[in-house]
Amino acid sequence: MEQKINRKKVLVLGGSGFIGSAIVNLLISHSNKYDVWVLVHRSYNVQALESVKVIRGSLESLDLSWLDIIQPDLILHMARINGSGTRGRRRAARRGRKANLRLIDRIKLSCPEVHVIYVSGTLVYGDHGEKTVDEECALNPISYAREYIHAETPWMEALDAGEMKVSMMHPPWILGLQSWFGEFFIKFMKRHNQIPLFGNGNNWMSIIDLADCAGLILRYIESEKTNDIFNVFNPNGLIKMRDFVKLIQEETGLEIKKVPVEMITSTFDRATAEAFTFSLKSTSLHDELITTYTYKHLNPKNIIENNLSFSSL
């Protein structure tokens, strides 16, 4: 008689977003292991989510009685409330903090054993020049993280207090057409027939393809680790901004256009300028996760080639 496998119940918040969609697709491909529920806000690809259970709503409006119904084993949290400009981000962060505190309180009542994985980013570490940064690095948020970290703080406090099973993921520069790469590079190249070089290009970037970012988060889930911080990164993905731009030039043949910090600030804002000029070399104390994962796109050249292939340049 065949033994029935108990599938892990996973509730994904923000599952129709950039990173969320990639992770949900991976979970769907392992349907023998995971029973997936996805919270979606506004429109979503019905066909892509036809094999999962969909809950309509936002982080703020989520009917928390769903936690009683689902009794999830894992909550993947990628639902950030966004705002425009410094004031808008502050307001969004206050709303996000309130929604997260509300969610934490209900989790403690409804499913206290659930493992929550919150996906953040490396802007929370700040600028570190030539230094390598692992999970023990103190937080010094810059750019958009200055405001958004206030929404994340309840999860960090819960992790520090050991009162819940919480893990924080810190992915670096994720390449994808719906990411900063599509918004600031692909659009610029299509509009100006040039490649932008933001700032002087001396800052370190730790880049990773979207597929590998999602794959490493799934690798973490499968490791059964909890109460951790994990810098999701590709050890071969370290590159300076100027060399990143040169690789794009090799693929496209376009000339490079220098965009000074002052122009970034005046065109966008200070936060955007900081995001494109801060320097950070990611690494991780979870060496066993990094070394046992097989990267689909191994180095910056492979990562750039993959993303340009979808760009119609």
N, C-alpha and C positions, 0 to 999 in steps of 0.2 A: 504494500500500500504506500502510495506516494505521500511524503510528508508535506504538509501545507506550510508555506513560509509566511510568517507574519510581516506584512509590509509596514514600513515606518510611515506614519502619518506626518506629512509636511505641509505647513501653512506658509505660503510665500506672500509677503507684503511687498507690493511694488513689482509684481511678477510680469507686468507688461512693459516695464521700462527697459533701459539699455542693458544693464547687467542682468536684471531679473529675467528677461526673455531668454537669454543664453543659458542661465542656470535651469530655468523651467524646462527648456528643450532637453537638457542633459538628464534631468530627473525623469522626464517622459520616456527617454530612451532606456531607462532602467525601471520600467513599470512593474517588473517582478519584485522590486525592492521598495518602491515608494508609492504611496497613495497621496496624490498631490491636490491641494486646494490652493487657489490663487485669488488674492484680492486684486481687483482691477478697478482703476479710476477712469471714468469717461470711456472713450472708444478703445477697442482692442481687436486683435486678429482672431475672429471666432474660430476659423479653421485650425489655427495653430494651437488653440487651447481646447479643442473638441474632446480630447481624451482626459481632461482634468475637470475638477469641480470648480466652478467660478462663483466668487462672491463679489457683488457690485458694491462699490463704495470707496471711501478714502480712509486714510489713517485716522482722521478726526471723526468720521461718521460711521466707522465700522461698528456693527452691532456685536458687542462683546459676548453675547450669548452664544455666538458661533464657537467660542472656545469650549463651552460646556458640551456642545454637540460634537465637535470634531475630536476633542481631547488629543491635540497634536503632540507628537514626540519631539518635533522640531519646528521652530519658527524662523524662517529666513527673512530678515528685515532689511528691505532696500527702499522703503517708502519715505522719502524725504520731501517735506513741504518746501517748495522753492519760492524765492522772492527776487525781485529786480532791484538792483542798487543796494547800498548799505542799509538804508532804512527798511526797504522791502525784505531783505534777508533777516534783519533783526525781528521784524514782525513775524515772518515765517518761522524763525527759530523759536520764538515764544509759543506760537501755536503748536509747533512740533514737540516742544518740551512738555506742554500740557497734555498732548495726545499720548506721548510716550509714558508719562507718569500714570495716566489713566489706564493704559494697557498693562503696565507693570503691576498695578494694584489688582487688576482682574486676573492676571496670570497667577498671582500668589493665592488667589481664592479658588480658581477653576482648574488649573493644571500646574501646580507648583514644581513638578518634576520636568517640565518641558525645557529643552535646550534652545536658547535664543542666540542666533548668529546675526550680529549687526554689521552691515557692510559700510565702512566709512571711507577713508582715503589717507594719503600721506601728507596732505597739506597741514594736518594736525601737528606734524613734527616741526614744521617751519624750515627755514633755510639753514643748511649745514655745510655749505661749501664743498670741501674735499672729503669731509668725514663720511664714514659708512654708518648707517643707522639701523639698529635692530629694535626689537620690541621693548627693550628696557630703556629706550631713550625717553627723556622727559618730553611732555607735550608743550609746544610753543606755537599754537595755530596762527597761520597767516592767510592772506587772501580770503576766499569765500569761507574758509573754515573758522575765521574769527567770529563770525556770527553763528554759523550752523553748528558749531561745537556745543552750543548751549542746548540744542535739541538732543544731542547725543549723550550729554553728561549723565542723565538718569541711568543709562545702561552701563556707563563706566563706573558709576557709584555702586550699582548692584553687583558688578563684577568684583570690585575691590572689597565690598562687604561680605562676599561669599554667600549672599542670601538667595541667589538664584543661579541657575546654570546659564552663564552668559559668555559668549566669545565675541571679540571684536576683530573684524577683518580690515586690513589696510592695504588695498591695492594701489599701485602707483599710476603712471600714465597708461591708461588703457586705450589701445587703438581700435577704432571702429568708425563706421561712417556716421553713426549717431552720437559720436563723442566729440571732444574738443578737436580731434583730427579732422573730422568732417566739417565742423562748424568754422574753424579758424584756418585750416590749411586747404582742404579741398575746395571750399567755396571761394577762397582767395585766389587759388590757382585758376579756377574757371573764370572768375571775373577779370583778373588782371594778367593772366597768362604768365605769372611769375610765382616763385615760391617765397613765402615770407620767412625772414629770419628775425624773430622777436628778440630785442635786446642785443647784447654783444655775442651771444651764443656760447659763452664760457661755462654756463651752468650744466650740471649733471642731470640727466634724466634716467629714470629706470622705467623702461617701456615693456609692455606685455600685450600680446594679442588678446582680444576679447574671449576667444575660444579657450585660451590657456588660463585666463583669469577665472572663468567659470569652472574649468576643469580642476584647478587647484582648490577652489572652494569645495567642490564635490569631494576631492581627495581628503580634505580636512574633515568633512562630514563622515566619510567612510572610516576615518581613523578612530572615531568615537572619542576624540579629545573634547574636553569642555573647559570652561573657565580659563580661557587663554586669550592672548593677542597674537595675531598671525599676520605678518607682512607678506602678502601675496605678491610674489615677484618672480621674474625670470633671471637667473644668475648670469645669463649671457646678454641681458637686455640693457646693460649700462652703456650710456652713450652721451656725449656732450651735444647740446642743441645744435651747434654749428655742423657737427658731423652727421647728425640726424638729417639736417637740411641737405647736406651734400649727397647723401644716399638717395633722397627724393630726386635731386637733380640728375643723378646717374640714371634713374629709371625714366624720368620724363623729358630730360633735355631742356627744361625751362631754366631761365636765369633766376638768380637769387635776388630778392629785394629786401634790403635792410629796413627794419621797422624799429625806430628808437623807442626807448621806454616812454619818453614824453608823448610820443604819438599814440602808443597803446593806451596810456592813461587818458589822454584827451578824447580819443575815439571811443573807448569803452569806460574803464574806471581804474582806480588804483588796484583793486582786487585782481582784475584781469592781468594787469602789468606784473603783479607779484607772482601770479600763477605761472606765467611764462618765463620768469627769470629766476625763480627760486631754485636752489641746487640741493639735490639729495640723492645719495647712493644707497638704495635699499639693500638690506640683507635680512636673514631670519635666523632665529635660534632653533626653529623647527627644521633642522637640516634633513631629517629623515623623510619629511613630506616633499621637500624640494628635490632630493636626489632620487626618489622612487617614482617621480612623476615624469611621464614622457611628453615633452613639449611638441605641439603640432607645428609651431612656428618658432624655430630655435633662437634666431638672432635678429638684430634690427633690420638687416637687409631682407630676411625672409618675412618679417612682420610687415614691413613697408610694402613689399611686393604683393603680399596677400591683400592688403587693404586698398592699394591702388588698383588692383584687378577688378574691384567692385565699384570704382569711382566714375567710370565712363569718361576719364580724361583723354 
